[in-house]
Amino acid sequence: MSISYASQTFSAARRSLMLPHPKGETKSIAEAFSECSLGLKELNDSDLDESSKAWIKELNILMDTTGIEDKDSRGLFTLRAEMLTLDQKIDLSRTINELADWFNRCC
């Protein structure tokens, strides 16, 4: 069930990143972070191969909210999304796409 659920959430995350961004790029990235977080929550490492583990590691680094203070209650994922560089946004899009494809192939 966790692979199937991850497939659904990563497909939703990929859709969040597609143009146009009706609510803005930051909101789209924050929504993708949320979907990815849900998909990874109950994922069992034994179901993964080395490529997917590497992509998940990269994704966790990009999504990391450690040390971010949300003084205005805007949401940690929103604040993290605002901090991403252009290169990180490219990496995020690529990584989510790779994982969405991988999960779709596994189901």
C-alpha angles and dihedrals in degrees: 000000000000094000091049091048091047089051090055095046095046090049088053090047090052090050089051090060096050120107135289103047101207093186094036133271095276092054091047092052092046090052090049089050090052093050092047091049091053092048094050097044098089100018114135115225090217089067092059134083126215094268094052091046090053092049091048091050090052091046092051090054091050092047096044112131096179110143095011114129118208099203094160096043093242093139130266093246090053091051092046091049090055090054097056118111121223090258091051091050089053090049091048093052092047093046095049090047092051092048093046090053092045093050091046091053092049096053 
